[in-house]
Amino acid sequence: MFSERIKAIGSNVRYGDSVLDIGCDHGYASIYVKKYRDCKKVYACDISEKALESAKRNFQKYGVKIKTYVSDGFKNVPVKVDTAIISGVGTNTILKILKEASYLPERLVLGSQNDLYRLRKELYSMGYKLVDERALLEKDHYYVIFLYIKAPQKLTKTELRFGISNNEEYLRYLKLNNLKILRKKIPWKKRIKLRIENLILTVLIERK
Ligand SMILES: C[S@@+](CC[C@H](N)C(=O)[O-])C[C@H]1O[C@@H](n2cnc3c(N)ncnc32)[C@H](O)[C@@H]1O
C-alpha cells in the first residue's frame, strides 16, 4: 500500500508529533504518520484544490481524520506544528515555501530530486541540522529524503556537496551522472570540477 519512499518519509517523523504535510497530493504521507507514527494531530495542505480532493478520498478510504487546507506552503494553515513534511516538489519550491513561512517548525522531513547541494547549503544557513539522509530508487528516479532539526551543525564542503548518505548506490549514481555530462561539450573549468568531484566520489565509494 505505501511505497518505500512514503515509508522513508513517514519513518522520519517522530512518534506523536503534530505534522503538516505540505503538497500532500494523494495524502499517503499523512495517512502513514497518522496510522503508524501515533501522530494525533495531522494536517494536510496542497496548493491545488483538485489534489486535495484526491487526498480527502484517500483519508476516507483509509478511515483517518485529517484536516485539509488549500494553501501555498504554510500561508493558509492556521496551526503550528512540530514537523513539516515537504516532498515531491523539488528544491526550488521547498526553499520558497520555507523562506515565505511566518514560522519554521522544529523538524523538517524533506524530499527532493534535484539541486541537493543548494538544498543542503540553504538549510544549513537557516540553522537546521542535517540528521539523516537516504536515497531511494523509485520508478527509475532517485529520491533523497532528508530529516532536519533546528540545531547548530558544522558540515564540510564535501558533506554539503555529496550529503551524509551512506547509500553507496546513490554515490555511484552521482558519479555516473557526472560521467554523462563529461561526455558532452562543456567549458574546461566545469570539466576539471567534475573530474575532481568524481575522484572524491571514487574515494567515498571505496571507503564504504
Ligand atoms: C508530486 S506531488 C507530491 C506529493 C507527495 N508530497 C509525495 O511526496 O508523494 C506535488 C504536490 O505539491 C503540490 N504543491 C506544489 N507547490 C506547492 C505549494 N507551494 N504549496 C502547497 N502545495 C504545493 C502540488 O499541487 C502537488 O499536489
The ligand as an SDF file (V2000), in Angstrom:
LIG
                    3D

 27 29  0  0  0  0  0  0  0  0999 V2000
    4.3470   15.3510   -6.9610 C   0  0  0  0  0  0  0  0  0  0  0  0
    3.1980   15.8390   -5.7380 S   0  0  0  0  0  0  0  0  0  0  0  0
    3.9800   15.1540   -4.3100 C   0  0  0  0  0  0  0  0  0  0  0  0
    3.0000   14.5060   -3.3990 C   0  0  0  0  0  0  0  0  0  0  0  0
    3.5480   13.9770   -2.1120 C   0  0  0  0  0  0  0  0  0  0  0  0
    4.0330   15.0310   -1.2390 N   0  0  0  0  0  0  0  0  0  0  0  0
    4.6430   12.9600   -2.3360 C   0  0  0  0  0  0  0  0  0  0  0  0
    5.7850   13.1910   -1.9250 O   0  0  0  0  0  0  0  0  0  0  0  0
    4.3600   11.9290   -2.9370 O   0  0  0  0  0  0  0  0  0  0  0  0
    3.4660   17.5740   -5.5340 C   0  0  0  0  0  0  0  0  0  0  0  0
    2.2670   18.2880   -4.9120 C   0  0  0  0  0  0  0  0  0  0  0  0
    2.7180   19.5130   -4.3740 O   0  0  0  0  0  0  0  0  0  0  0  0
    1.7340   20.4950   -4.5960 C   0  0  0  0  0  0  0  0  0  0  0  0
    2.3830   21.8250   -4.4880 N   0  0  0  0  0  0  0  0  0  0  0  0
    3.2550   22.4130   -5.3400 C   0  0  0  0  0  0  0  0  0  0  0  0
    3.6390   23.6110   -4.8750 N   0  0  0  0  0  0  0  0  0  0  0  0
    3.0100   23.7870   -3.6780 C   0  0  0  0  0  0  0  0  0  0  0  0
    2.9820   24.8490   -2.7170 C   0  0  0  0  0  0  0  0  0  0  0  0
    3.7030   25.9760   -2.8850 N   0  0  0  0  0  0  0  0  0  0  0  0
    2.2280   24.7090   -1.6200 N   0  0  0  0  0  0  0  0  0  0  0  0
    1.4890   23.5900   -1.4350 C   0  0  0  0  0  0  0  0  0  0  0  0
    1.4440   22.5570   -2.3240 N   0  0  0  0  0  0  0  0  0  0  0  0
    2.2030   22.6630   -3.4290 C   0  0  0  0  0  0  0  0  0  0  0  0
    1.1850   20.1530   -5.9800 C   0  0  0  0  0  0  0  0  0  0  0  0
   -0.0920   20.6980   -6.1940 O   0  0  0  0  0  0  0  0  0  0  0  0
    1.1760   18.6120   -5.9160 C   0  0  0  0  0  0  0  0  0  0  0  0
   -0.0590   18.1130   -5.4810 O   0  0  0  0  0  0  0  0  0  0  0  0
  1  2  1  0
  2  3  1  0
  2 10  1  0
  3  4  1  0
  4  5  1  0
  5  6  1  0
  5  7  1  0
  7  8  2  0
  7  9  1  0
 10 11  1  0
 11 12  1  0
 11 26  1  0
 12 13  1  0
 13 14  1  0
 13 24  1  0
 14 15  1  0
 14 23  1  0
 15 16  2  0
 16 17  1  0
 17 18  1  0
 17 23  2  0
 18 19  1  0
 18 20  2  0
 20 21  1  0
 21 22  2  0
 22 23  1  0
 24 25  1  0
 24 26  1  0
 26 27  1  0
M  CHG  2   2   1   9  -1
M  END
$$$$
